[in-house]
Amino acid sequence: MAASQAFDWRMPVALRFGSGCSGTLADELGQSRALVLAFEPAGPLGLRAAWTAGLGARLLDWVTVPEGLSTLALARQLSARTWPLLTAQPGAVLLALGGGSVLDLAKLLRSVPAEGGFEAVAAALRGTAPWPPLHHAPLWLVPTTAGTGSEVTRWATLWDTDGPVAVKRSFDEPWGFAERAFVDPVLTLSAPAALTRDTALDSFAHALEALWNRHANPVSDALAVQAARRVRAHLAGVLEAPSQLPGREQLALAALEAGLAFAQTRTALAHALSYALTLEQGVPHGLAVAAWLPTACRLAAGRDARVDAALEAVFGVKALAAPAALQQWLQGLGVPCDPADHGVSDAEARVHAALASARGRNFIGAPA
């Protein structure tokens, strides 16, 4: 893409990055009150005690989010506790601490319906009714993993398990953006090896999906290339020495760079293909999307000079050799990187169907 080509950019999130930066939250709140939505390990890790002491009387409630997928059923359960408090305290900040599932739930829960209750929100998310009148609580996001980029995007994934067949629902609204985000690499030190790897693969996928994307621009390309290179350079080292903060800082920065990039482009083919693996087989998202990255890379290489230059910058080889380099790197991390490794026998048919999906149409190799 020529640097002179016009493009739009929107990023309304006030962002703070740096080790220890989450320690300023209590001061940043001033006199505002806060409702904390937190991942389950916050208690045993000592974060709940530390944050409770720091917030003092300004803490409205501490709501623990059970481990697992972000589902509509869980959002319904949490809304019964959070929405009355946010309604009674209209200026209170919803402060989400956790991985992507917690942050995604917070994006939905920050919007309190004036009428109709949770079912009115669920109907809008399913596309069967318009959004009801909503009160949007201020939203601050604090990720504890280096991967999802949810802290700087406007969308969220909510799995609809209410029917006989589970369905992925995509929340994608202007009010999905948080007001503030604090990316503190110290908080990722507690992530176990599998979670560290899988979330880093997610951020790596965000970077590649932003590159082979119809909506890419020179700024998103620069961020995505740097993010992908950073993950390639540092993930193996972090898995070998998980308690070393410098490597964690590099992965956290890569996740943020990738998040900023795909916040503008959205994801593409590999993500469209990944959801079935998560839904049908319970494959963690990072692994599910990694399984399809070599396939997408093979389809992308050689199609577009801009994409080829980006792939060469990421992998250090000619673009047509990038898919093999990608597969070799994934295999070196012990990642199953062929859909067949997950029992997929109809990969070609799945790719064909995915190219016609909303995310698939973002892919540079999809039919116009």
N, C-alpha and C positions, 0 to 999 in steps of 0.2 A: 504494500500500500504506500503510495507516495505521501511524503510528509505534508504536502500541500492540500491533501484531500480533507474536506470538511468532516467533522464528526462532533457528536454531542458527548458530554461527560457530566454525570451527576453523582456526587458523593456528599450527602448532607451529614454524615456521621462525624462528630468531633472525636478524634482518635488520639489515644496516648499509648505509646509503645515503650517498653523498657522493663528490665528486671526490677521487681519491687514496686512498680508503678501502681499496682492495686492497693498498696498501703495508703495511698492518698485519698481513697474513696470517701472515708468518713469526713475529712476536711472539705472535700469537694461538694458534699451534700449540703453543707451549711446548716440551715435550720430545717431543711426539707426532711420529711419522714420517708422511710423506705420499707418496702415489702420485698423480702429476699426469696427468690425461687432458686433452689440449689440442688446440685447433684448429690446423690446419696453418700459418697465417701467424704463429703465436707465435714461430717461429724468426726469420724475416726482420724481424719487428717489434722484436726485441730482448727480448721478454718472457721467452723461454726462458732467455737468459743471465742476466737480472736475477733471475728466480725461482730459478734453480739456485744462484746465488750467495747469495741470501737464505736458502734452505732448507739449504744445505750438506749435512752428513752425514745430515740428516733426510729427504732426498729418496731414496725407494726406487727410483723409476724415473720417466722422462718418456715418456709414451706419446702419440704424435701420431696424431690422428684424421684420416684423409683427408677432403677436401672432398666434399660430396654428402649424400644422404639418409641418415637413420638407419635402417639395415636390419638384419634379423636376421642376415644373412650377415656383416655388419661386426661386429656384437656378438659373434658366434661367434668371429671372428678375434681380436678384442681380448680376449676372455675367456681365451684360451689364454695370454696374457701377464700379464693383471692378476690373475686369480684365484689362481694359485700364490703371488703376492706377498702378497695380502690374507689368504690362509690362513696363511702363515708369520708374518705380522705382524698378529695379530687386532685390535690397537688402532689400526692405521694409518688415516689419513683418506684417503678418495678425494676428490681435489680436482679439480673439473672447470672448465676455463677455455675458453670458446668460446660459440658461438651455440646456438640451440635444439637442433640435432641432437646436439651434443656433450653438452649437459646431459641430453637424453633418454636417450642411451646410458648415461650415468653412473648414472641411476636404476635401470636394469636391472643394470648391472655391479656395483653396490654390494652386490648380493644373491648370495652365493656358495653354491651348493647343496652339501649334505653328501654327496649321492649322486646318481648319474644324469648328472652333467656338464651341459653346455649343453643337450643335447637334452631333459632333464627340464624345464628352464626354458622352452625353446621350446614344449614341449607344453602347459605351463600357460598360457603367453601365448596360444596358439591355442585354448584352452578344451577341449582333448582329454584333459587329466589335471589333477589337483590340483597345487598348488605343492608341490615337495619341501621337506624341512627346509632352512632357509636361515640363513646367518650374514650379518647386515647390517653392512657396514662403515660407519663414520661418513661422512656425505656433506656436503661443502661445495661450493657452486655459485657461480661467478663469471661472469656473462654479459658478453659482449663486443659484443652488439647490444642495441638498445632496441626490443624487440618481443614476444618469445615469452611472457614471464612465467613460463617454466618453473622459474625459481629459487624460486617460491612456490606451485607447484602440486604435486599428488601424482601426476600422470599424465604419460605420455610416448607419443609416436607411434613405432612401429617398423614399417617396411615389410617385409612378408614376400615376398621375391622367390624363394623356394626352389621354388615350384610353377610350373606353366605360365602361371598368371595371377597377377600381383602383387596382394597383399591388404594393406590397412592393418590393423595390429594395435594395439589400444589397451591400454597398460599403465596400470592404475588401481587402485593398492593403497595401503593406509595407509602402508606403508614407502616410498612414493615421495617423501614429503616429505623435504627435506634438513634436516639439523640447523642449518646456517648458510648464509646467502647474503650476498654482498658485491656491491652494485650500484654500480659505479664508472663514472660517465659518461666519464671520461678514456679508458677502454678502447674506447669507441665511436667515438673520433675517427678511427680507422683504417678504419672501415667505408666502402666506396665508395658512390657516390650511389645506385645501384640497390638495394643491400642496405639502405641507410639508409631509402630510401622504402618498400621492401617490408616491412621489419620494423615500421616505424611504422604502415603500413596494417594489419598483423596486430594490433598493440596497439589501434588504433582499432576494428577489428572485434571484438576481445575486449570492449571497452567497450560497443559497441552490442549485442552478443549477450548481455551480462549484463543490459542494460536490458530488452530484449524477451523476457524469460525467466520462465518459471513459478516459478523458484526465487529470484527477486530478493527483496531485503529493503532496508530504508531505508539500511543502511550500504553495501551493494554498489551501490545506486543512486547514492549520493553520490560514491563512488569512481569509478564508471563515467562519470558525467556530467563530472566534473572531468578524467578522463583523455581523454575524447573532445574536450572543449573545448581541452585543452592541445595535443593533436596538431594540431587544426585551426589553432590560433594560431601554431604554431612550425615545422611541417614544411616549409613552403615556404621559410621563412627559412634553415633548416639546409641545404636543398638548394642555396640560393644562396651560402651562406657556411659550408661544411662544417667548417672549421677553428675556428670560434668555439665555445668551450666552453659559454657560457650556454644557447644553443639546444639543444645536445646534452644538457645537464642537464635541460632541460624535457622532452625526448622520453624520456629514461631514467626520469624520475619518472612520466610518463604511462604508460609500459609497466609500471612497477611497480604503479601504481594500478589499471590494467586487470587485471593479473595477480591482484592481491588480490581484485578483484571477481569475476572468473570462476573463481577457485579455489573460490568458494562456490556459484556457479550452474551451472558448466560452460558450454560453448558451445551454439549452437542451429542454426537452419536454414541460415544462410549457410555455416557450417563443414561441415555435413553435405553440402552441395552442392559444396563446393570441392575435396574430395579427388579426385574423378574427373578434374578438370582437371589436377591435379598428377600423378596416376598415369598418365593416358592421354596427356597432351600435354607433360608436363614444365614446366607453368606454376609459377613460384615460389609458395609458399603464400600470401604476402601479396597478390599479384596475383590469385590464384585466388579467395580469399575476397572480395576487393574487387569482383570481377566480379558477385558475387551479393548484395552489400549493398543496392543500390537495390531489387532484387526483394523482399528480406526486409523492407526498410523500408516499401515500399508495402503489403505484407500486414499489417504491424504497426500502421501509423498508423490512428487512428480506432477502434481496438478496445478500448482500455483507457485510462482516465483517467490512471493512473500513468505508463504508457508515453508517452502523448501529452505529459504535462508534461515528462518527461525529454527527449523529442525536441525540444520547443520550447526547453528550456534549452541543448541542444547546438547547435542550428542557428539559433536566433534568429528562427524563423518559426513559423507555425501548424503543428501536427503534420501535417496533410494536405499541406502544402507541403514538408515535410522531405525526402521522397524526391527531389524535383527539386533541392533545395539540396544534397543529398548527391551526386547525380550531377554537378552543376555543379562542385562542389569537386574531385571525383575527376578530371574531365576537365581541370580547370585544372592538375592535377599531371601530366597526360599519361598517365593510367591508363585502360586499356580497361575500361569499367565496364558493359558489356552482355555477357551470355553469348554473344550472337551474334558479338561481336568475337573470340571464341575458337572459332568454328565450331560452337557449340551450336545445333542446330535444333529440339530437342525440350525446350525449357526448361520448359514447362508439365508435361510428364510427369515430368521430373526433380524438380520441386518437389513434385508429388503423392507420388512415392515417398519423397523425403527427409522429408516431414512424418511419415511412419510410422516413421522410424528413431529410434534412441535420442536423438540430438541434436535431430532435428526435433521430437520430442515435448516438448522443453524450450521450444520456441518458443511465445510467447503466443497466436499465431494458429492453432496446430495443433488438430485435433479433440481433445476431452478424452478 
